[in-house]
Amino acid sequence: MSGMIDFDTTCPWQLYLFSFLHMLGGFVMFPIDVCKLFTGVSCIESEIVMQRMMALSMVYVGGLYSVLTYHNKDKPAKITRLSNMALNAATALLVSVVFIGNSKYGGFEKSWMHMGDIWTALIIVFVLAGRVSQKDAEWAQKNPIKEGLGANCKTLVLLFTVLTLAKFLALADFIDPAKMMADGLEITAFASWTWKFIIVLLLESFLAMLFTLFFEDESGQELLVKSFIMLILFAAGAIYSVQEYFSEWMGLNGNSLWIRLGVMIAVCIAAIAAGRLTGPTREGYESVGK
């Protein structure tokens, strides 16, 4: 069986499943009122914003892992490393689902939803654990971080990785989610939980970037930067309809959103162009996107 998803033993279908379920969950969340499913009442402004950000984060995670999986589908050693990163991400996701809780006992999810989410997360953990625990599994060697830095995509990936880690630590510890919202908007218990789930998804994105930094070559790093461009464009479109609910501190109101969009895309394009012009070899770039 040929194509992107080949369920032969050599196909990394576990990673495709991990990516697909994230993207499916994210896209499903865009058009529906999640609050009605969880709490029985429609979302208010803060909950709408958090739902949109959670949906966007799930699509972001699914997009990163699917691109990296497809790029390395014929490289078993790298697939094992990426599967290991995804396994850590899936474990964090499972723990988060557990903490959502059953609504009968003070949680947010209805019983059938909570059990369904737990089993879905468990299945992802089991299949990824099975992939990395194979007796004949190959493990890619880590690349030195300092090697190859310069005006190129690797340096930009390193910058994004550090910033993502810093953002994760900040959001998890000392930034009040209420600071994100426009004056007068209330952060509900459900919005607060959604905020915490977004932080877990941010950790999953960080692990994908860490894999690219440690184990990818120039072509993989360039492909990740190209993925950033597509995801940034998608994020801008997703945020545009709810930007009125954000505080000025977020810098996403009015034209600020498009200015930030332009700057980030320009930086990504500059890194790609500079890397192709100044890279030590051309061979690494010939397989970009293949």
C-alpha positions in Angstrom: 0.0 0.0 0.0 1.5 3.3 -1.0 0.8 6.9 -0.2 1.2 9.2 2.8 -0.4 6.7 5.3 0.8 3.2 4.7 -0.1 0.7 7.4 2.8 -1.6 6.7 5.1 -2.2 9.7 7.6 0.4 8.3 4.9 3.1 8.2 5.0 5.5 11.2 1.2 5.2 11.6 1.4 5.8 15.3 2.7 9.3 14.7 0.1 9.9 12.0 -2.6 8.8 14.5 -1.2 11.2 17.1 -1.1 14.1 14.6 -4.5 13.3 13.1 -6.4 13.2 16.5 -4.9 16.5 17.5 -5.9 18.2 14.2 -9.3 16.6 14.2 -10.0 17.8 17.8 -8.8 21.3 16.9 -10.9 21.6 13.7 -14.0 20.2 15.5 -13.7 22.8 18.2 -13.8 25.8 15.9 -17.5 25.6 14.9 -19.1 24.2 18.0 -19.9 25.6 21.4 -17.7 23.5 23.7 -19.2 25.0 26.9 -22.6 23.5 26.1 -21.0 20.0 25.9 -19.1 20.5 29.1 -21.3 22.8 31.3 -24.7 22.9 29.5 -24.6 26.7 28.9 -23.1 28.8 26.1 -19.6 30.2 26.3 -19.1 33.7 27.5 -16.3 35.9 26.1 -13.3 34.5 28.1 -14.4 30.9 27.3 -14.8 31.7 23.6 -11.2 33.1 23.5 -9.8 30.1 25.4 -11.7 27.6 23.2 -10.3 29.3 20.1 -6.8 29.2 21.5 -7.1 25.6 22.5 -8.4 24.6 19.1 -5.6 26.6 17.4 -3.0 24.9 19.7 -4.3 21.5 18.8 -4.1 22.2 15.1 -0.6 23.6 15.7 0.6 20.5 17.4 -1.0 18.2 14.9 0.5 20.2 12.0 4.1 20.2 13.4 4.1 16.4 14.1 2.5 15.5 10.8 5.0 17.5 8.8 7.9 16.1 10.7 6.6 12.5 10.4 6.0 12.8 6.7 9.4 14.3 6.1 11.1 11.4 8.0 8.8 8.6 7.0 11.7 6.7 5.4 14.2 7.3 8.2 13.4 4.8 11.0 16.0 6.2 13.4 14.5 9.7 13.3 11.0 8.3 13.5 11.9 6.5 16.7 13.2 9.7 18.2 10.1 11.7 17.1 7.9 8.9 18.5 9.6 9.2 21.8 8.9 12.9 21.9 5.3 12.3 20.9 5.1 9.6 23.7 6.1 12.2 26.3 3.6 14.7 24.8 0.8 12.0 24.8 1.6 11.2 28.5 1.2 14.8 29.5 -2.0 14.9 27.5 -3.4 11.8 29.3 -2.6 13.4 32.7 -4.4 16.6 31.6 -7.5 14.6 30.6 -7.5 12.8 34.0 -7.5 16.2 35.7 -10.4 17.4 33.6 -12.5 15.2 35.9 -16.0 13.7 35.7 -18.7 16.3 36.2 -20.4 13.9 38.7 -17.4 14.4 41.0 -16.6 18.0 40.6 -15.0 17.9 37.1 -16.0 19.4 33.8 -16.7 16.5 31.4 -19.8 14.3 31.3 -19.1 10.7 32.2 -19.1 9.4 28.6 -16.9 12.2 27.3 -14.4 11.8 30.1 -14.1 8.0 29.6 -13.9 8.5 25.8 -11.1 11.1 26.2 -9.2 8.9 28.6 -9.3 5.9 26.4 -8.3 7.9 23.3 -5.3 9.3 25.2 -4.4 5.8 26.5 -4.5 4.3 23.1 -2.1 7.0 21.8 0.2 6.3 24.7 0.1 2.6 24.1 0.8 2.7 20.4 3.6 5.2 20.7 5.2 3.1 23.6 4.9 0.1 21.4 6.8 1.9 18.6 9.7 3.1 20.7 10.0 -0.3 22.6 10.5 -2.4 19.5 13.6 -4.6 19.8 15.0 -3.6 16.5 14.3 0.1 16.9 17.0 2.4 15.6 17.7 5.7 17.4 19.1 8.7 15.6 22.2 10.3 17.1 21.9 13.8 18.6 23.4 16.7 16.6 25.5 19.2 18.5 23.4 22.3 19.1 26.3 24.8 18.5 27.3 23.2 15.2 25.8 24.9 12.1 24.5 28.0 13.9 24.4 31.2 11.9 22.1 33.1 9.6 19.9 30.1 8.9 16.8 28.1 10.0 18.6 26.2 12.7 19.3 29.4 14.6 15.6 30.4 14.2 14.4 27.0 15.4 16.7 27.4 18.4 15.3 30.9 19.1 11.7 29.6 18.8 12.5 26.6 21.0 13.9 28.8 23.8 11.0 31.3 23.5 8.5 28.5 23.6 10.1 27.0 26.8 10.1 30.5 28.4 6.5 31.0 27.4 5.6 27.6 28.9 7.2 28.4 32.2 5.7 31.9 32.3 2.1 30.8 31.5 2.4 27.8 33.9 3.5 29.9 36.9 3.3 33.6 37.0 1.1 35.0 34.3 -2.6 35.5 35.2 -4.9 34.5 32.4 -7.1 37.5 33.3 -4.3 39.7 32.0 -5.0 38.5 28.5 -8.6 39.5 28.5 -10.1 43.0 27.8 -11.2 45.0 30.8 -14.4 43.7 32.4 -14.3 40.2 31.1 -14.4 37.4 33.6 -12.2 34.3 33.7 -14.5 31.5 34.6 -13.5 28.1 36.1 -13.9 26.5 32.7 -11.8 29.2 31.0 -9.1 28.7 33.7 -9.0 24.9 33.0 -8.9 25.5 29.3 -5.9 27.8 29.9 -4.1 25.0 31.7 -4.8 22.6 28.8 -3.3 25.1 26.4 -0.1 25.1 28.4 0.1 21.4 28.0 -0.3 21.8 24.2 2.4 24.4 24.3 4.7 21.8 25.9 3.9 19.3 23.1 4.9 22.0 20.5 8.1 22.5 22.4 9.0 18.8 22.2 8.5 18.9 18.4 10.9 21.9 18.1 13.3 20.1 20.4 13.4 17.1 18.1 14.0 19.3 15.1 16.9 21.1 16.9 18.6 17.9 18.1 18.0 15.4 15.3 17.1 17.2 12.1 19.4 18.3 9.3 19.1 21.6 7.3 16.2 20.3 5.2 14.1 19.3 8.3 14.8 22.6 10.0 13.9 24.6 6.9 10.7 22.6 6.6 9.7 23.4 10.2 10.2 27.1 9.5 8.0 26.8 6.4 5.4 25.1 8.6 5.7 28.0 11.0 4.7 30.4 8.2 1.6 28.4 7.3 0.6 28.0 11.0 1.1 31.7 11.7 -1.1 32.6 8.8 -3.7 30.2 10.0 -3.4 31.5 13.6 -4.0 35.1 12.4 -7.2 34.1 10.7 -8.4 32.2 13.7 -7.7 35.0 16.2 -9.1 37.8 14.0 -12.7 37.2 14.9 -12.1 37.3 18.6 -9.3 39.9 18.9 -11.7 42.4 20.5 -11.8 40.2 23.6 -8.0 40.5 24.1 -6.3 43.1 26.2 -3.9 45.6 24.8 -1.2 43.8 26.7 -1.5 40.9 24.2 -0.7 43.2 21.3 -3.3 41.5 19.0 -5.8 44.3 18.7 -6.4 46.2 15.5 -3.5 46.5 13.1 -1.1 45.1 15.7 -2.1 41.6 14.8 -1.1 42.2 11.1 2.1 44.0 12.0 3.2 41.1 14.2 2.2 38.6 11.5 4.3 40.5 8.9 7.3 40.7 11.1 7.2 37.0 12.0 6.8 35.9 8.4 9.6 38.2 7.2 11.9 36.7 9.9 11.1 33.2 8.7 11.6 34.0 5.0 14.9 35.8 5.8 16.1 32.7 7.7 15.2 30.4 4.8 16.9 32.7 2.3 20.0 33.3 4.4 20.4 29.6 5.1 20.2 28.6 1.5 22.8 31.3 0.6 25.3 30.8 3.4 24.7 27.1 4.3 27.9 25.0 4.4 26.4 22.4 2.0 23.6 22.4 -0.6 22.8 18.7 -0.2 20.8 19.1 3.0 18.4 21.5 1.2 17.7 19.4 -1.9 15.3 17.2 0.0 13.2 19.9 1.6 9.6 18.8 1.6 10.3 15.4 0.0 
